Amino acid sequence: MSTAVITDENRATRVASAHSFTTSDGVALYYRVWAPRTASKRAVILFHRGHEHSGRWQDFVDRIRMEDEWFIDWEARGHGRSAGERGYAESFGRMVCDADEFVRHISAEFDIPIEEMAVVGQRVGAVLAATWVHDYAPPVRALVVATPALRVRLYVPGAIPGLRLLNRLKRKSFIKSYVKPKMLTHDREQADLYTHDDLISPQIATNILLDLYDTSTRLIEDAGAIHTPTLLLMSGKDWVVEQKPQLQFFERLSSPVKEMELYPDFLHSTYWEKDRDPPIARTREFILRRFAEP
């Protein structure tokens, strides 16, 4: 299948509807649904970046030109319009459990078999999606991970031991993100939208940051347990997450179909970079090829 050419001229805006569901421990989570133009049993589930929310995916949904598939994105607890203290959860494992409950809710609510779903995530959302695929082994068609935060660049010597000590001394503590919009994208409009988005919270709980580190270690070491067709997208000038762990994860995958694409001049936000149409088109091509298989 050839890669589609995606431009502003041939892009049609899709309108999302708002929904919510309640997790098994009673937390109300918000999510958006972009319905297909015709009856469909196929869906793409989106996992947003840490600190962010479902509305950030609107541009991606418009540009990917997959009007015959459902696009659905939740907002993790403590993010966006979902309930919970900003940037906090009991554990990263609880968030993975939320993801499983959410997908099963979507399958039942919209009559979409999990076997007809693909999953796309970036940064923390990519690690969350990959961990869900690893731990719960859902029979999804495809997993696309863009700049997964398997190792966040903390830039402070001894940061992880220091955070472990802080987490022991203070039951609930938070770290404020150092990431500035100019570190995410060369697109000034997207950087400005990020700066003025009131639903983006800069804080993350210390226990979640540590759980992310430990879960990523486990994920890299046991990536061989993942057999789902996987596409990894990497940004060459990423100052937010490290590249080597992404490559280790990719090399150890047991997936019979695994593909990788590097964008040398991209900053961290692969799907929100100035020249983002190629990775979006690459994602489209990969998912449609998986959906076309028996």
Rosetta silent file (secondary structure, phi, psi, omega in degrees, C-alpha in Angstrom):
SEQUENCE: MSTAVITDENRATRVASAHSFTTSDGVALYYRVWAPRTASKRAVILFHRGHEHSGRWQDFVDRIRMEDEWFIDWEARGHGRSAGERGYAESFGRMVCDADEFVRHISAEFDIPIEEMAVVGQRVGAVLAATWVHDYAPPVRALVVATPALRVRLYVPGAIPGLRLLNRLKRKSFIKSYVKPKMLTHDREQADLYTHDDLISPQIATNILLDLYDTSTRLIEDAGAIHTPTLLLMSGKDWVVEQKPQLQFFERLSSPVKEMELYPDFLHSTYWEKDRDPPIARTREFILRRFAEP
SCORE:     score description
SCORE:     0.000 S_00000001
   1 L     0.000  132.791 -179.580    0.000    0.000    0.000 S_00000001
   2 L   -79.679  151.568  179.038    1.410    3.412   -0.912 S_00000001
   3 L   -74.555  129.279 -178.187    1.709    6.141    1.703 S_00000001
   4 L   -71.239  147.119  173.559   -1.078    8.696    1.353 S_00000001
   5 L   -90.593  120.234 -174.701   -0.257   12.344    0.757 S_00000001
   6 L  -113.248  122.170  179.825   -1.939   14.338    3.506 S_00000001
   7 L  -132.648  167.584  177.961   -2.375   18.096    3.145 S_00000001
   8 L   -62.910  -31.786 -176.054   -4.498   20.835    4.692 S_00000001
   9 L   -68.400  -34.259 -176.755   -6.482   21.052    1.450 S_00000001
  10 L  -103.252   15.610 -179.462   -7.695   17.438    1.526 S_00000001
  11 L   -95.650  130.126  178.084   -8.221   17.273    5.285 S_00000001
  12 L  -111.393  133.009 -178.389  -11.771   17.169    6.625 S_00000001
  13 L   -75.988  132.799  175.684  -12.488   18.004   10.245 S_00000001
  14 L  -105.418  143.126 -176.688  -14.205   15.316   12.297 S_00000001
  15 L  -102.729  130.043 -178.785  -16.330   16.205   15.286 S_00000001
  16 L   -92.643  149.631  172.043  -15.969   14.255   18.524 S_00000001
  17 E  -106.469  150.739 -175.976  -18.713   13.376   20.977 S_00000001
  18 E   -98.487  139.321 -178.392  -18.096   13.381   24.743 S_00000001
  19 E  -144.021  172.672  173.681  -18.626   10.324   26.955 S_00000001
  20 E  -152.113  156.725  172.794  -17.610    8.937   30.333 S_00000001
  21 E  -144.179  161.546 -176.402  -17.337    5.611   32.111 S_00000001
  22 E  -112.739  129.587 -178.581  -16.616    4.609   35.691 S_00000001
  23 L   -72.124  170.983 -178.088  -13.722    2.354   36.642 S_00000001
  24 L   -65.541  -19.409  176.530  -14.060   -0.598   39.005 S_00000001
  25 L  -103.186   17.151  169.348  -12.805    1.561   41.884 S_00000001
  26 L    86.472   18.903  179.495  -15.351    4.302   41.182 S_00000001
  27 L   -98.056  126.955 -179.838  -13.372    6.919   39.235 S_00000001
  28 E   -83.316  121.018 -179.926  -15.225    8.679   36.399 S_00000001
  29 E  -112.135  136.790 -178.613  -13.090    8.909   33.264 S_00000001
  30 E   -91.046  145.328  172.778  -13.840   11.161   30.302 S_00000001
  31 E  -150.598  158.326  179.797  -13.332   10.105   26.699 S_00000001
  32 E  -111.877  147.095  178.785  -13.958   11.352   23.157 S_00000001
  33 E  -129.372  122.933  171.793  -15.373    9.415   20.233 S_00000001
  34 E  -102.877  105.324 -174.937  -14.910   10.305   16.575 S_00000001
  35 L   -75.331  151.106  177.771  -17.517    8.167   14.817 S_00000001
  36 L   -75.115  162.799 -179.378  -16.926    6.756   11.300 S_00000001
  37 L   -76.502  -21.248  177.181  -18.891    8.037    8.318 S_00000001
  38 L  -131.355  164.793  179.400  -20.293    4.552    7.685 S_00000001
  39 L   -56.230  132.460 -175.273  -21.086    1.564    9.892 S_00000001
  40 L  -148.565  149.592  176.066  -17.811    0.046   11.060 S_00000001
  41 L  -111.160   11.017 -176.667  -16.473   -2.583   13.438 S_00000001
  42 L  -112.952  139.265 -176.860  -12.924   -1.184   13.403 S_00000001
  43 E  -140.759  150.150  172.473  -11.465    1.276   15.904 S_00000001
  44 E  -114.544  120.813 -179.230   -8.227    3.046   16.723 S_00000001
  45 E   -97.725  127.769 -175.134   -7.713    3.631   20.445 S_00000001
  46 E  -107.514  135.806  178.242   -5.542    6.651   21.297 S_00000001
  47 E  -116.046  112.755 -175.125   -3.394    7.080   24.429 S_00000001
  48 L   -72.255  164.314  176.604   -2.432   10.708   25.104 S_00000001
  49 L   -65.735  160.846  171.279    0.921   11.971   26.398 S_00000001
  50 L   -59.315  148.097 -179.361    1.544   12.475   30.091 S_00000001
  51 L    78.326  -15.746 -169.088    0.150   15.809   31.358 S_00000001
  52 L  -103.798 -161.010 -173.531   -2.238   16.028   28.381 S_00000001
  53 L  -154.390  174.340 -172.278   -5.801   15.100   27.405 S_00000001
  54 H   -64.743  -32.128 -177.316   -7.949   13.647   24.613 S_00000001
  55 H   -62.686  -19.930 -179.877   -8.598   16.920   22.798 S_00000001
  56 H   -66.223  -17.931 -177.679   -4.956   17.085   21.792 S_00000001
  57 H   -85.703   -2.442 -174.769   -5.581   14.305   19.266 S_00000001
  58 H   -56.583  -46.817 -179.120   -8.043   16.313   17.130 S_00000001
  59 H   -60.862  -41.404  178.140   -5.422   17.412   14.588 S_00000001
  60 H   -61.086  -47.463 -178.970   -4.131   13.829   14.300 S_00000001
  61 H   -61.722  -39.906  178.231   -7.627   12.437   13.708 S_00000001
  62 H   -64.793  -42.163 -173.081   -8.271   15.071   11.022 S_00000001
  63 H   -78.936  -26.238 -171.911   -4.980   14.444    9.227 S_00000001
  64 H   -75.616  -15.069  172.093   -4.895   10.650    9.236 S_00000001
  65 L    56.489   49.797  175.951   -7.812   10.417    6.789 S_00000001
  66 L  -122.876   68.718 -174.156   -9.354    7.226    8.164 S_00000001
  67 L   -72.978  -12.419 -178.508  -13.025    8.214    8.095 S_00000001
  68 L   -94.159    5.472  177.740  -14.244    4.603    7.971 S_00000001
  69 L  -120.414  150.031  171.289  -12.808    3.743   11.396 S_00000001
  70 E   -71.231  142.805  168.777  -13.784    4.776   14.911 S_00000001
  71 E  -123.544  126.411 -173.599  -11.232    6.910   16.763 S_00000001
  72 E  -136.649  131.507 -178.873  -11.534    6.860   20.525 S_00000001
  73 E  -136.497  125.856  176.627   -9.337    8.493   23.157 S_00000001
  74 E   -88.621  172.018  169.105   -9.703    8.374   26.894 S_00000001
  75 L  -119.210  114.957 -177.410   -8.343   10.779   29.482 S_00000001
  76 L   -58.634  153.667  179.410   -6.393    8.903   32.147 S_00000001
  77 L   -54.457  138.156 -177.764   -7.332    9.508   35.769 S_00000001
  78 L    81.149    9.508 -179.678   -5.884   12.787   36.973 S_00000001
  79 L  -128.872  148.834  174.316   -5.769   14.182   33.430 S_00000001
  80 L    53.300 -126.453 -178.337   -7.985   16.531   31.415 S_00000001
  81 L   -95.063    0.926  178.070  -11.647   16.255   32.386 S_00000001
  82 L   -73.995  155.149  178.945  -11.298   12.913   34.150 S_00000001
  83 L   -70.948  164.711  178.336  -11.642   12.714   37.918 S_00000001
  84 L   112.166  151.808  177.953   -8.672   12.441   40.228 S_00000001
  85 L   -64.466  138.730 -173.874   -5.930   14.695   41.552 S_00000001
  86 L   -56.502  123.381  176.349   -3.876   16.187   38.707 S_00000001
  87 L    76.526    9.477 -175.392   -1.000   13.900   37.716 S_00000001
  88 L  -119.067  146.392  168.626   -1.771   11.359   40.410 S_00000001
  89 L  -151.887  161.136  178.574   -2.886    7.733   40.520 S_00000001
  90 L   -56.489  -38.227  178.419   -2.517    4.992   43.082 S_00000001
  91 L  -168.341  164.609  174.464    0.041    3.387   40.789 S_00000001
  92 H   -65.916  -34.254  177.246    0.981    3.051   37.137 S_00000001
  93 H   -61.364  -34.584  176.924   -0.431   -0.472   37.345 S_00000001
  94 H   -65.553  -36.216  178.801   -3.810    1.001   38.315 S_00000001
  95 H   -68.544  -36.595  176.796   -3.699    3.132   35.158 S_00000001
  96 H   -65.535  -40.872  176.054   -2.936    0.026   33.070 S_00000001
  97 H   -61.936  -41.168  176.117   -5.928   -1.676   34.695 S_00000001
  98 H   -57.029  -42.831 -178.993   -8.014    1.411   33.830 S_00000001
  99 H   -61.006  -43.496  179.315   -6.914    1.038   30.213 S_00000001
 100 H   -64.054  -44.312  178.560   -8.069   -2.575   30.110 S_00000001
 101 H   -63.731  -38.877  179.811  -11.420   -1.705   31.677 S_00000001
 102 H   -62.983  -48.189 -178.393  -11.805    1.215   29.277 S_00000001
 103 H   -63.404  -39.360  178.094  -11.170   -0.852   26.148 S_00000001
 104 H   -67.211  -35.560  174.402  -13.591   -3.548   27.300 S_00000001
 105 H   -62.827  -45.218  179.750  -16.173   -0.843   27.965 S_00000001
 106 H   -61.564  -43.728 -179.556  -15.670    0.527   24.441 S_00000001
 107 H   -58.376  -43.875 -178.792  -15.988   -2.945   22.946 S_00000001
 108 H   -75.208  -41.747 -175.107  -19.322   -3.514   24.700 S_00000001
 109 H   -67.109  -38.332 -174.765  -20.680    0.039   24.332 S_00000001
 110 H  -113.295    7.983  177.771  -20.020    0.372   20.588 S_00000001
 111 L    55.496   50.401  178.963  -20.069   -3.305   19.597 S_00000001
 112 L  -116.998  114.747  178.604  -16.459   -3.266   18.396 S_00000001
 113 L   -61.863  140.691  177.137  -14.497   -6.523   18.823 S_00000001
 114 H   -60.798  -27.687  177.166  -11.107   -6.042   20.466 S_00000001
 115 H   -65.888  -12.415  179.916   -9.776   -8.122   17.562 S_00000001
 116 H  -113.295   29.818  179.228  -10.701   -5.202   15.300 S_00000001
 117 E  -116.401  149.275  169.220   -8.840   -2.520   17.246 S_00000001
 118 E  -122.071  155.491 -175.056   -5.488   -0.829   16.778 S_00000001
 119 E  -125.639  133.934  178.853   -3.707    1.152   19.493 S_00000001
 120 E  -131.206  131.317  178.582   -1.665    4.360   19.136 S_00000001
 121 E  -146.698  154.337  175.759    0.173    6.142   21.945 S_00000001
 122 E  -127.289  145.509  178.727    2.898    8.712   22.473 S_00000001
 123 L    51.687 -118.883 -179.630    5.418    9.139   25.302 S_00000001
 124 H   -62.062  -37.599  177.250    3.840    8.032   28.619 S_00000001
 125 H   -60.896  -33.597  178.145    0.731    7.012   26.664 S_00000001
 126 H   -68.979  -40.532  177.699    2.918    4.775   24.495 S_00000001
 127 H   -66.891  -40.719  178.446    4.383    3.043   27.560 S_00000001
 128 H   -60.966  -46.024  179.858    0.891    2.673   29.015 S_00000001
 129 H   -64.063  -45.264 -178.970   -0.412    1.143   25.775 S_00000001
 130 H   -65.290  -37.040  178.550    2.581   -1.190   25.422 S_00000001
 131 H   -67.446  -40.265  176.147    2.294   -2.299   29.055 S_00000001
 132 H   -59.968  -45.537  178.670   -1.405   -3.042   28.579 S_00000001
 133 H   -62.704  -40.172 -179.959   -0.573   -5.133   25.495 S_00000001
 134 H   -68.198  -48.882 -171.412    2.196   -6.903   27.416 S_00000001
 135 H   -80.097  -33.298 -175.323    0.314   -7.569   30.658 S_00000001
 136 H  -107.079  -11.042  178.333   -3.187   -8.300   29.353 S_00000001
 137 L    48.164   50.440  176.973   -2.339   -9.697   25.891 S_00000001
 138 L   -69.175  143.953 -176.444   -5.398   -8.224   24.148 S_00000001
 139 L   -81.681   49.060 -179.864   -5.783   -9.531   20.570 S_00000001
 140 L   -71.704  157.668 -176.936   -5.505   -6.070   18.970 S_00000001
 141 L   -74.651  -35.079 -173.340   -4.454   -5.761   15.331 S_00000001
 142 E  -155.508  151.360  174.531   -1.624   -3.273   15.789 S_00000001
 143 E  -126.246  122.366  176.983    0.383   -1.298   18.342 S_00000001
 144 E  -117.518  120.518 -179.412    1.931    2.024   17.338 S_00000001
 145 E  -119.459  121.796 -179.762    4.259    3.671   19.859 S_00000001
 146 E  -108.048  124.470 -177.943    5.674    7.140   19.187 S_00000001
 147 L    38.466   58.799 -179.233    8.668    8.257   21.272 S_00000001
 148 L   -60.910  136.704 -176.068    7.751    5.955   24.197 S_00000001
 149 L   -83.099   59.357  179.213    8.959    7.337   27.535 S_00000001
 150 L   -71.087  -26.973  171.727   10.867    4.209   28.499 S_00000001
 151 L  -146.807  108.575  176.831   13.537    6.463   29.982 S_00000001
 152 E   -78.616  136.652  177.426   12.745   10.112   30.647 S_00000001
 153 L   -76.055  109.748 -176.499   15.779   12.391   30.566 S_00000001
 154 L   -93.828  -20.485  173.294   15.889   13.754   34.135 S_00000001
 155 L    61.390    7.973  178.361   19.223   15.631   33.742 S_00000001
 156 L  -119.777  120.625  179.201   19.895   15.474   37.496 S_00000001
 157 L   -56.525  133.076  179.011   22.575   13.054   38.789 S_00000001
 158 L    70.317   24.626 -175.075   21.050   10.506   41.150 S_00000001
 159 H   -62.516  -46.201 -176.413   17.516   11.606   40.277 S_00000001
 160 H   -65.352  -49.213  175.723   15.877    8.174   40.629 S_00000001
 161 H   -58.064  -38.291  178.352   17.428    7.331   44.052 S_00000001
 162 H   -63.781  -41.211  178.248   16.508   10.834   45.196 S_00000001
 163 H   -67.583  -35.756  177.860   12.922   10.382   44.057 S_00000001
 164 H   -64.354  -40.423  177.988   12.714    7.007   45.809 S_00000001
 165 H   -64.755  -45.620  178.126   13.819    8.668   49.052 S_00000001
 166 H   -59.233  -40.932 -178.579   11.292   11.482   48.599 S_00000001
 167 H   -66.269  -31.788  177.579    8.555    8.943   47.907 S_00000001
 168 H   -75.038  -36.700 -176.174    9.374    7.109   51.149 S_00000001
 169 H   -79.102  -31.390 -177.406    9.482   10.274   53.232 S_00000001
 170 L  -126.995  119.217 -172.505    6.353   11.885   51.817 S_00000001
 171 L   -57.237  -41.420  179.802    3.313    9.738   51.018 S_00000001
 172 L  -133.979  108.337  178.877    2.127   11.927   48.169 S_00000001
 173 L  -129.487  161.900 -175.257    4.592   14.241   46.452 S_00000001
 174 E  -133.601  149.797  175.348    4.740   15.803   43.001 S_00000001
 175 E  -116.999  135.766  177.641    7.355   16.814   40.467 S_00000001
 176 E   -90.894  131.844 -178.094    6.792   19.664   38.029 S_00000001
 177 L   -63.315  136.920  176.277    7.735   18.932   34.434 S_00000001
 178 L   -86.392   -7.275 -172.176   10.744   20.806   33.075 S_00000001
 179 L   -70.418  125.318  176.934    9.532   20.326   29.507 S_00000001
 180 L  -103.805  153.572 -179.104    8.891   23.567   27.625 S_00000001
 181 H   -52.212  -35.234 -178.669    6.862   23.811   24.374 S_00000001
 182 H   -68.332  -14.737  176.276   10.025   24.627   22.400 S_00000001
 183 H   -86.873  -10.040 -174.901   11.386   21.202   23.392 S_00000001
 184 L   -97.705  -38.433 -171.687    8.356   19.471   21.904 S_00000001
 185 L  -156.084  151.736  172.556    7.905   20.880   18.409 S_00000001
 186 L   -84.664   -8.202 -177.532    9.218   23.283   15.777 S_00000001
 187 L   -81.512  110.338 -175.717    5.609   24.219   14.990 S_00000001
 188 H   -63.740  -36.167  178.964    4.999   27.599   16.626 S_00000001
 189 H   -64.190  -45.988  179.610    1.238   27.247   16.460 S_00000001
 190 H   -65.347  -37.903  177.734    1.315   23.871   18.207 S_00000001
 191 H   -63.661  -40.228  179.223    3.756   25.197   20.816 S_00000001
 192 H   -67.175  -40.952  177.627    1.444   28.134   21.480 S_00000001
 193 H   -61.883  -39.396  178.624   -1.586   25.842   21.785 S_00000001
 194 H   -64.232  -44.093 -177.906    0.327   23.739   24.306 S_00000001
 195 H   -60.370  -39.075 -172.963    1.323   26.808   26.321 S_00000001
 196 L  -102.809   15.324  178.957   -2.232   28.131   26.628 S_00000001
 197 L   -87.809  108.567 -176.872   -4.065   24.835   27.137 S_00000001
 198 L   -68.756  -16.105 -179.656   -5.619   25.019   30.613 S_00000001
 199 L   -86.408   -6.759  176.393   -6.294   21.263   30.636 S_00000001
 200 L   -88.206  123.407  179.637   -2.585   20.437   30.495 S_00000001
 201 L  -107.278  130.135 -176.663   -1.156   19.988   33.992 S_00000001
 202 L   -78.870   -9.916 -174.317    2.629   20.213   34.467 S_00000001
 203 E   -95.402  150.571  174.402    2.765   18.059   37.598 S_00000001
 204 E  -138.030  138.850 -179.688    3.240   14.323   37.945 S_00000001
 205 E   -67.320  142.763 -179.276    3.167   12.323   41.166 S_00000001
 206 H   -59.336  -40.606 -178.579    6.520   10.966   42.311 S_00000001
 207 H   -64.670  -33.896  178.577    5.137    7.444   42.690 S_00000001
 208 H   -70.527  -40.531  178.491    3.904    7.485   39.064 S_00000001
 209 H   -62.370  -41.244  178.317    7.269    8.705   37.778 S_00000001
 210 H   -69.992  -41.522  177.123    9.010    5.900   39.681 S_00000001
 211 H   -62.273  -37.539  177.542    6.440    3.311   38.572 S_00000001
 212 H   -61.375  -43.448  179.014    6.949    4.474   34.991 S_00000001
 213 H   -62.141  -49.537 -176.978   10.698    3.889   35.367 S_00000001
 214 H   -68.909  -39.269  178.138   10.266    0.425   36.918 S_00000001
 215 H   -65.720  -38.806  179.061    7.523   -0.642   34.515 S_00000001
 216 H   -64.286  -39.617  176.839    9.647    0.474   31.565 S_00000001
 217 H   -59.125  -47.339  178.736   12.557   -1.606   32.853 S_00000001
 218 H   -62.543  -40.366 -177.694   10.291   -4.647   33.023 S_00000001
 219 H   -65.194  -42.477  178.876    8.845   -3.883   29.596 S_00000001
 220 H   -65.105  -45.994 -177.455   12.267   -3.649   27.957 S_00000001
 221 H   -65.338  -32.952 -175.078   13.515   -6.842   29.619 S_00000001
 222 L  -115.515   27.902  179.788   10.418   -8.851   28.698 S_00000001
 223 H   -61.043  -21.614  179.046    9.511   -7.280   25.341 S_00000001
 224 H   -62.268  -17.134  178.512    9.792  -10.751   23.857 S_00000001
 225 H   -77.422   -9.903 -179.212    6.381  -11.524   25.358 S_00000001
 226 L   -92.358  120.285  179.776    4.778   -9.055   22.914 S_00000001
 227 L  -111.739   -0.497 -179.418    3.654  -10.672   19.656 S_00000001
 228 L   -68.744  135.128  173.810    1.384   -7.843   18.470 S_00000001
 229 L   -52.962  127.606 -170.398    2.430   -6.204   15.172 S_00000001
 230 E  -131.124  137.101  173.251    4.261   -3.072   16.296 S_00000001
 231 E  -117.488  125.316  176.816    5.399    0.186   14.704 S_00000001
 232 E  -107.675  127.596  176.177    7.927    2.338   16.591 S_00000001
 233 E  -112.857  127.742 -177.461    8.320    6.002   15.651 S_00000001
 234 E  -123.051  146.158  177.387   11.381    7.838   16.963 S_00000001
 235 E  -104.305  127.859 -173.897   12.397   11.497   16.940 S_00000001
 236 L   -71.228  -25.746 -179.529   16.061   12.152   16.207 S_00000001
 237 L  -116.490   46.665 -178.445   16.375   15.369   18.235 S_00000001
 238 L   -85.064  114.117  179.415   14.371   14.264   21.237 S_00000001
 239 L  -100.164    9.082 -176.381   15.600   15.977   24.415 S_00000001
 240 L  -104.960  -42.255  178.780   12.808   14.533   26.567 S_00000001
 241 E  -127.056  155.245 -177.699   13.257   10.749   26.328 S_00000001
 242 L   -83.206  148.792 -177.984   16.271    8.564   25.557 S_00000001
 243 L   -84.277  -38.924 -173.587   16.611    6.641   22.281 S_00000001
 244 H   -55.643  -45.735  178.901   18.632    3.598   23.384 S_00000001
 245 H   -61.928  -32.009  177.354   15.850    2.042   25.527 S_00000001
 246 H   -64.962  -41.560  179.125   13.434    2.410   22.607 S_00000001
 247 H   -67.514  -38.918  177.547   15.810    0.478   20.367 S_00000001
 248 H   -62.629  -44.844  177.946   16.303   -2.212   23.015 S_00000001
 249 H   -58.794  -46.703 -178.080   12.556   -2.605   23.360 S_00000001
 250 H   -62.895  -45.773 -177.253   12.156   -2.852   19.582 S_00000001
 251 H   -62.905  -31.428 -175.997   14.963   -5.379   19.117 S_00000001
 252 H   -89.112   -7.460  178.326   13.538   -7.703   21.770 S_00000001
 253 L   -60.095  141.272  175.664    9.975   -7.739   20.452 S_00000001
 254 L   -95.046    3.509 -177.519    8.759  -11.150   19.285 S_00000001
 255 L   -56.507  128.874  177.646    6.231   -9.575   16.948 S_00000001
 256 L   -64.400  -24.909  175.123    6.304  -11.274   13.527 S_00000001
 257 L  -121.807  111.363  175.195    5.681   -7.813   12.094 S_00000001
 258 E  -141.605  131.050 -175.329    7.693   -5.003   13.650 S_00000001
 259 E  -133.406  151.364 -178.457    8.735   -1.817   11.907 S_00000001
 260 E  -136.214  144.012  178.165   10.630    1.286   12.943 S_00000001
 261 E  -136.410  130.159  177.855   10.870    4.790   11.522 S_00000001
 262 E  -111.501  132.052  176.726   13.290    7.517   12.609 S_00000001
 263 E  -110.520   96.582 -167.966   12.659   11.203   11.874 S_00000001
 264 L   -55.273  -36.688 -174.493   16.146   12.739   12.291 S_00000001
 265 L   -98.280    4.967 -177.678   15.155   16.390   12.693 S_00000001
 266 L   -78.557  142.414  166.526   12.062   15.890   14.850 S_00000001
 267 L   -83.044 -167.659 -167.840   11.771   17.098   18.413 S_00000001
 268 L   -61.056  -45.293 -171.842    9.852   15.052   20.979 S_00000001
 269 L   -80.880   84.059 -174.068    6.219   15.429   19.857 S_00000001
 270 H   -52.863  -46.263 -176.403    6.264   13.265   16.745 S_00000001
 271 H   -83.556   -1.783  179.890    2.601   13.732   15.847 S_00000001
 272 H  -124.481   15.799  177.802    2.646   17.476   16.568 S_00000001
 273 L   -74.338  166.934 -177.420    5.871   18.432   14.804 S_00000001
 274 L   -60.671  -41.709  179.064    5.925   20.995   12.014 S_00000001
 275 L  -106.224   59.665 -172.480    6.335   18.307    9.333 S_00000001
 276 L   -85.466   -7.516 -177.959    4.051   15.756   11.019 S_00000001
 277 H   -62.173  -39.685  178.742    2.261   14.450    7.950 S_00000001
 278 H   -59.583  -48.711  178.491    4.878   11.720    7.160 S_00000001
 279 H   -66.906  -30.174  177.048    4.645    9.960   10.566 S_00000001
 280 H   -69.258  -41.964  177.524    0.861   10.285   10.531 S_00000001
 281 H   -65.938  -36.644  177.725    0.726    8.797    7.035 S_00000001
 282 H   -63.671  -39.791  177.043    3.148    6.058    8.137 S_00000001
 283 H   -64.276  -43.650  179.099    0.827    5.236   11.027 S_00000001
 284 H   -59.423  -48.355 -178.562   -2.157    5.139    8.676 S_00000001
 285 H   -60.188  -46.088 -178.034   -0.398    2.796    6.280 S_00000001
 286 H   -62.506  -46.030 -177.990    0.702    0.422    9.043 S_00000001
 287 H   -67.155  -44.227 -178.959   -2.744    0.203   10.646 S_00000001
 288 H   -64.911  -33.751  176.024   -4.635   -0.238    7.380 S_00000001
 289 H   -65.739  -37.799  178.010   -2.290   -3.047    6.351 S_00000001
 290 H   -68.638  -40.222  178.673   -3.011   -4.799    9.631 S_00000001
 291 H   -67.583  -27.489 -178.057   -6.771   -4.315    9.219 S_00000001
 292 H   -77.243  -14.222 -179.725   -6.569   -5.704    5.672 S_00000001
 293 L   -79.251  156.817  177.724   -5.148   -9.005    6.904 S_00000001
 294 L   -59.235    0.000    0.000   -7.408  -11.942    7.787 S_00000001
